[in-house]
Amino acid sequence: MTAARRLRSAPADCALALSFLTIVPVPFGAMRRADLDGAAAWFPLVGALVGAAAGGARIGLEPVFGTTVASVAALVVLVALTGALHQDGLADSADGLGVRGDRERRLEVMRDSAIGVFGMLALLGWGLLLVAALANLSNRHAFEALIAAAALARWTALVHAIATPPARRDGLGAGFTVTTPSLVAATILALAAALLSAGIGRGLIAAGAAALVALASIAWARHAIGGRTGDTLGATVAIAEAATVLALLAAWNA
């Protein structure tokens, strides 16, 4: 796609990214749901908006209910706005990681809609870590951390997608392909969100934490199931969110 054509399609691509990643009804985006590569470039921007909404909930509710309850509310907003898209992938991937058997057995378990013990533990650990981290941040820092984490986490999914082959011939993992121009654009947006929200030094720390999660998820997916699925993409996002907030908490406490 030429630069001029990509620029003309930007509004539709951005709308599609919003429609795909959130529960916000965007008919204009839904019309082109099959073409996710152009939309992928806008994933970090949508993530930043989701993070800002969650951070806004934390700021608005903290004076009334206190830090802990407000942090839980921020988590609820983060999950609700995305329709638990990434948490579902985290639970299924954890079940696949925990099951005994070969590649085919893991893929079979991951495709099962029922959540097993490993999936429940993964969700519980993810939620507790994120709430605990947010509860130890000021309103301002929690707001900034959620923006940076949500933007960078969506970027890690693109890195995961471009670096791992599909584990199946069908499903979201097979259909979601990312080209280099989209990854470059998404990288610029994700870094901009992190640097503008958390500052240059801490923004780079957050980006480093997200990159480590992306590399770890790529290695696990290749080794355990032979590539990516929609679940591994979602799990990468969820884990990157928690890891990035934790990294920023450590940076602000240093």
Contacts in CASP RR format, 6 or more apart in sequence:
PFRMAT RR
TARGET T0000
AUTHOR 0000-0000-0000
METHOD contacts of the structure
MODEL  1
MTAARRLRSAPADCALALSFLTIVPVPFGAMRRADLDGAAAWFPLVGALV
GAAAGGARIGLEPVFGTTVASVAALVVLVALTGALHQDGLADSADGLGVR
GDRERRLEVMRDSAIGVFGMLALLGWGLLLVAALANLSNRHAFEALIAAA
ALARWTALVHAIATPPARRDGLGAGFTVTTPSLVAATILALAAALLSAGI
GRGLIAAGAAALVALASIAWARHAIGGRTGDTLGATVAIAEAATVLALLA
AWNA
1 9 0 8 1.000
1 38 0 8 1.000
1 181 0 8 1.000
6 13 0 8 1.000
6 38 0 8 1.000
6 181 0 8 1.000
9 38 0 8 1.000
10 42 0 8 1.000
11 28 0 8 1.000
12 28 0 8 1.000
12 29 0 8 1.000
12 31 0 8 1.000
12 32 0 8 1.000
13 32 0 8 1.000
13 38 0 8 1.000
13 39 0 8 1.000
13 41 0 8 1.000
13 42 0 8 1.000
14 39 0 8 1.000
14 42 0 8 1.000
14 45 0 8 1.000
14 46 0 8 1.000
15 26 0 8 1.000
15 28 0 8 1.000
15 29 0 8 1.000
16 26 0 8 1.000
16 29 0 8 1.000
16 30 0 8 1.000
16 32 0 8 1.000
16 33 0 8 1.000
16 35 0 8 1.000
16 36 0 8 1.000
16 38 0 8 1.000
16 39 0 8 1.000
17 39 0 8 1.000
17 40 0 8 1.000
17 41 0 8 1.000
17 42 0 8 1.000
17 43 0 8 1.000
17 45 0 8 1.000
17 46 0 8 1.000
18 24 0 8 1.000
18 26 0 8 1.000
18 29 0 8 1.000
18 42 0 8 1.000
18 46 0 8 1.000
18 49 0 8 1.000
19 25 0 8 1.000
19 26 0 8 1.000
19 29 0 8 1.000
19 30 0 8 1.000
19 33 0 8 1.000
20 33 0 8 1.000
20 36 0 8 1.000
20 39 0 8 1.000
21 43 0 8 1.000
21 46 0 8 1.000
21 47 0 8 1.000
21 50 0 8 1.000
21 82 0 8 1.000
21 85 0 8 1.000
21 154 0 8 1.000
22 46 0 8 1.000
22 50 0 8 1.000
22 81 0 8 1.000
22 82 0 8 1.000
22 83 0 8 1.000
23 80 0 8 1.000
23 81 0 8 1.000
23 82 0 8 1.000
23 83 0 8 1.000
24 81 0 8 1.000
32 39 0 8 1.000
36 175 0 8 1.000
36 176 0 8 1.000
36 177 0 8 1.000
37 177 0 8 1.000
37 178 0 8 1.000
37 179 0 8 1.000
37 182 0 8 1.000
38 182 0 8 1.000
40 158 0 8 1.000
40 161 0 8 1.000
40 176 0 8 1.000
40 178 0 8 1.000
40 182 0 8 1.000
40 183 0 8 1.000
40 186 0 8 1.000
41 181 0 8 1.000
41 182 0 8 1.000
41 183 0 8 1.000
41 185 0 8 1.000
41 186 0 8 1.000
41 189 0 8 1.000
42 186 0 8 1.000
42 189 0 8 1.000
43 154 0 8 1.000
43 155 0 8 1.000
43 157 0 8 1.000
43 158 0 8 1.000
43 186 0 8 1.000
44 151 0 8 1.000
44 152 0 8 1.000
44 154 0 8 1.000
44 155 0 8 1.000
44 186 0 8 1.000
44 189 0 8 1.000
44 190 0 8 1.000
44 193 0 8 1.000
45 151 0 8 1.000
45 189 0 8 1.000
45 193 0 8 1.000
46 154 0 8 1.000
47 150 0 8 1.000
47 151 0 8 1.000
47 153 0 8 1.000
47 154 0 8 1.000
47 193 0 8 1.000
48 147 0 8 1.000
48 150 0 8 1.000
48 151 0 8 1.000
48 189 0 8 1.000
48 193 0 8 1.000
48 197 0 8 1.000
50 78 0 8 1.000
50 81 0 8 1.000
50 82 0 8 1.000
50 150 0 8 1.000
51 78 0 8 1.000
51 146 0 8 1.000
51 147 0 8 1.000
51 149 0 8 1.000
51 150 0 8 1.000
51 151 0 8 1.000
52 143 0 8 1.000
52 146 0 8 1.000
52 147 0 8 1.000
53 77 0 8 1.000
53 78 0 8 1.000
53 81 0 8 1.000
54 74 0 8 1.000
54 75 0 8 1.000
54 77 0 8 1.000
54 78 0 8 1.000
54 81 0 8 1.000
54 146 0 8 1.000
54 150 0 8 1.000
55 74 0 8 1.000
55 77 0 8 1.000
55 142 0 8 1.000
55 143 0 8 1.000
55 146 0 8 1.000
55 147 0 8 1.000
56 74 0 8 1.000
56 77 0 8 1.000
56 143 0 8 1.000
57 70 0 8 1.000
57 73 0 8 1.000
57 74 0 8 1.000
57 76 0 8 1.000
57 77 0 8 1.000
58 70 0 8 1.000
58 71 0 8 1.000
58 73 0 8 1.000
58 74 0 8 1.000
58 134 0 8 1.000
58 139 0 8 1.000
58 142 0 8 1.000
58 143 0 8 1.000
58 146 0 8 1.000
59 70 0 8 1.000
59 139 0 8 1.000
59 142 0 8 1.000
59 143 0 8 1.000
60 70 0 8 1.000
61 69 0 8 1.000
61 70 0 8 1.000
61 73 0 8 1.000
62 70 0 8 1.000
62 139 0 8 1.000
65 73 0 8 1.000
67 135 0 8 1.000
68 131 0 8 1.000
68 135 0 8 1.000
71 131 0 8 1.000
71 134 0 8 1.000
71 135 0 8 1.000
71 142 0 8 1.000
72 131 0 8 1.000
74 134 0 8 1.000
74 142 0 8 1.000
74 146 0 8 1.000
75 127 0 8 1.000
75 130 0 8 1.000
75 131 0 8 1.000
75 134 0 8 1.000
78 146 0 8 1.000
78 150 0 8 1.000
78 241 0 8 1.000
79 87 0 8 1.000
85 234 0 8 1.000
86 153 0 8 1.000
86 234 0 8 1.000
86 235 0 8 1.000
86 237 0 8 1.000
86 238 0 8 1.000
86 241 0 8 1.000
87 123 0 8 1.000
87 126 0 8 1.000
87 238 0 8 1.000
88 231 0 8 1.000
88 234 0 8 1.000
89 230 0 8 1.000
89 231 0 8 1.000
89 232 0 8 1.000
89 233 0 8 1.000
89 234 0 8 1.000
89 235 0 8 1.000
89 238 0 8 1.000
90 119 0 8 1.000
90 122 0 8 1.000
90 123 0 8 1.000
90 126 0 8 1.000
90 234 0 8 1.000
90 235 0 8 1.000
90 238 0 8 1.000
90 239 0 8 1.000
91 115 0 8 1.000
91 116 0 8 1.000
91 119 0 8 1.000
91 120 0 8 1.000
91 122 0 8 1.000
91 123 0 8 1.000
92 109 0 8 1.000
92 110 0 8 1.000
92 111 0 8 1.000
92 112 0 8 1.000
92 115 0 8 1.000
92 119 0 8 1.000
92 231 0 8 1.000
92 235 0 8 1.000
93 110 0 8 1.000
93 122 0 8 1.000
93 231 0 8 1.000
93 232 0 8 1.000
93 234 0 8 1.000
93 235 0 8 1.000
94 118 0 8 1.000
94 119 0 8 1.000
94 121 0 8 1.000
94 122 0 8 1.000
94 123 0 8 1.000
94 235 0 8 1.000
95 109 0 8 1.000
95 110 0 8 1.000
95 112 0 8 1.000
95 115 0 8 1.000
95 116 0 8 1.000
95 118 0 8 1.000
95 119 0 8 1.000
96 106 0 8 1.000
96 109 0 8 1.000
96 110 0 8 1.000
96 118 0 8 1.000
96 224 0 8 1.000
96 225 0 8 1.000
97 106 0 8 1.000
97 118 0 8 1.000
97 220 0 8 1.000
97 224 0 8 1.000
98 118 0 8 1.000
99 105 0 8 1.000
99 106 0 8 1.000
99 109 0 8 1.000
99 118 0 8 1.000
103 167 0 8 1.000
103 224 0 8 1.000
103 225 0 8 1.000
103 226 0 8 1.000
106 224 0 8 1.000
106 225 0 8 1.000
107 167 0 8 1.000
107 168 0 8 1.000
107 225 0 8 1.000
107 229 0 8 1.000
110 225 0 8 1.000
110 229 0 8 1.000
110 231 0 8 1.000
115 123 0 8 1.000
126 238 0 8 1.000
126 239 0 8 1.000
126 242 0 8 1.000
127 242 0 8 1.000
129 242 0 8 1.000
129 246 0 8 1.000
130 241 0 8 1.000
130 242 0 8 1.000
130 245 0 8 1.000
133 145 0 8 1.000
133 242 0 8 1.000
133 245 0 8 1.000
133 246 0 8 1.000
133 249 0 8 1.000
134 142 0 8 1.000
134 145 0 8 1.000
134 146 0 8 1.000
134 245 0 8 1.000
136 249 0 8 1.000
136 253 0 8 1.000
137 145 0 8 1.000
137 248 0 8 1.000
137 249 0 8 1.000
137 252 0 8 1.000
141 248 0 8 1.000
141 252 0 8 1.000
143 197 0 8 1.000
144 197 0 8 1.000
144 198 0 8 1.000
144 248 0 8 1.000
145 197 0 8 1.000
145 198 0 8 1.000
145 206 0 8 1.000
145 244 0 8 1.000
145 245 0 8 1.000
145 248 0 8 1.000
145 249 0 8 1.000
146 245 0 8 1.000
147 193 0 8 1.000
147 197 0 8 1.000
148 193 0 8 1.000
148 194 0 8 1.000
148 197 0 8 1.000
148 198 0 8 1.000
148 203 0 8 1.000
148 206 0 8 1.000
148 244 0 8 1.000
148 248 0 8 1.000
149 206 0 8 1.000
149 210 0 8 1.000
149 240 0 8 1.000
149 241 0 8 1.000
149 242 0 8 1.000
149 244 0 8 1.000
149 245 0 8 1.000
149 248 0 8 1.000
150 241 0 8 1.000
151 189 0 8 1.000
151 190 0 8 1.000
151 193 0 8 1.000
151 194 0 8 1.000
152 190 0 8 1.000
152 193 0 8 1.000
152 194 0 8 1.000
152 206 0 8 1.000
152 207 0 8 1.000
152 209 0 8 1.000
152 210 0 8 1.000
152 240 0 8 1.000
152 244 0 8 1.000
153 210 0 8 1.000
153 236 0 8 1.000
153 237 0 8 1.000
153 238 0 8 1.000
153 240 0 8 1.000
153 241 0 8 1.000
153 244 0 8 1.000
154 186 0 8 1.000
154 190 0 8 1.000
154 237 0 8 1.000
155 186 0 8 1.000
155 187 0 8 1.000
155 189 0 8 1.000
155 190 0 8 1.000
155 210 0 8 1.000
155 214 0 8 1.000
156 210 0 8 1.000
156 211 0 8 1.000
156 213 0 8 1.000
156 214 0 8 1.000
156 217 0 8 1.000
156 236 0 8 1.000
156 237 0 8 1.000
156 240 0 8 1.000
157 233 0 8 1.000
157 234 0 8 1.000
157 236 0 8 1.000
157 237 0 8 1.000
158 178 0 8 1.000
158 182 0 8 1.000
158 183 0 8 1.000
158 186 0 8 1.000
159 183 0 8 1.000
159 211 0 8 1.000
159 214 0 8 1.000
159 218 0 8 1.000
160 214 0 8 1.000
160 217 0 8 1.000
160 218 0 8 1.000
160 221 0 8 1.000
160 228 0 8 1.000
160 232 0 8 1.000
160 233 0 8 1.000
160 236 0 8 1.000
161 173 0 8 1.000
161 176 0 8 1.000
161 177 0 8 1.000
161 178 0 8 1.000
161 228 0 8 1.000
161 233 0 8 1.000
162 178 0 8 1.000
162 180 0 8 1.000
162 183 0 8 1.000
163 214 0 8 1.000
163 218 0 8 1.000
164 218 0 8 1.000
164 221 0 8 1.000
164 222 0 8 1.000
164 226 0 8 1.000
164 227 0 8 1.000
164 228 0 8 1.000
164 232 0 8 1.000
165 226 0 8 1.000
165 227 0 8 1.000
165 228 0 8 1.000
166 173 0 8 1.000
166 174 0 8 1.000
166 175 0 8 1.000
166 227 0 8 1.000
166 228 0 8 1.000
166 229 0 8 1.000
167 173 0 8 1.000
167 221 0 8 1.000
167 225 0 8 1.000
167 226 0 8 1.000
167 227 0 8 1.000
167 228 0 8 1.000
167 229 0 8 1.000
167 232 0 8 1.000
168 174 0 8 1.000
168 229 0 8 1.000
171 229 0 8 1.000
171 230 0 8 1.000
172 229 0 8 1.000
172 230 0 8 1.000
172 233 0 8 1.000
173 228 0 8 1.000
173 229 0 8 1.000
173 230 0 8 1.000
173 232 0 8 1.000
173 233 0 8 1.000
176 228 0 8 1.000
176 230 0 8 1.000
176 233 0 8 1.000
190 207 0 8 1.000
190 210 0 8 1.000
191 207 0 8 1.000
194 203 0 8 1.000
194 204 0 8 1.000
194 206 0 8 1.000
194 207 0 8 1.000
195 201 0 8 1.000
195 203 0 8 1.000
195 204 0 8 1.000
197 203 0 8 1.000
198 205 0 8 1.000
198 206 0 8 1.000
198 248 0 8 1.000
201 251 0 8 1.000
202 248 0 8 1.000
202 251 0 8 1.000
202 252 0 8 1.000
203 248 0 8 1.000
205 247 0 8 1.000
205 248 0 8 1.000
205 251 0 8 1.000
206 244 0 8 1.000
206 247 0 8 1.000
206 248 0 8 1.000
206 251 0 8 1.000
208 247 0 8 1.000
209 240 0 8 1.000
209 243 0 8 1.000
209 244 0 8 1.000
209 246 0 8 1.000
209 247 0 8 1.000
210 240 0 8 1.000
210 243 0 8 1.000
210 244 0 8 1.000
212 243 0 8 1.000
213 236 0 8 1.000
213 239 0 8 1.000
213 240 0 8 1.000
213 243 0 8 1.000
213 244 0 8 1.000
214 236 0 8 1.000
214 240 0 8 1.000
217 232 0 8 1.000
217 235 0 8 1.000
217 236 0 8 1.000
217 239 0 8 1.000
220 232 0 8 1.000
221 227 0 8 1.000
221 228 0 8 1.000
221 229 0 8 1.000
221 232 0 8 1.000
225 232 0 8 1.000
END
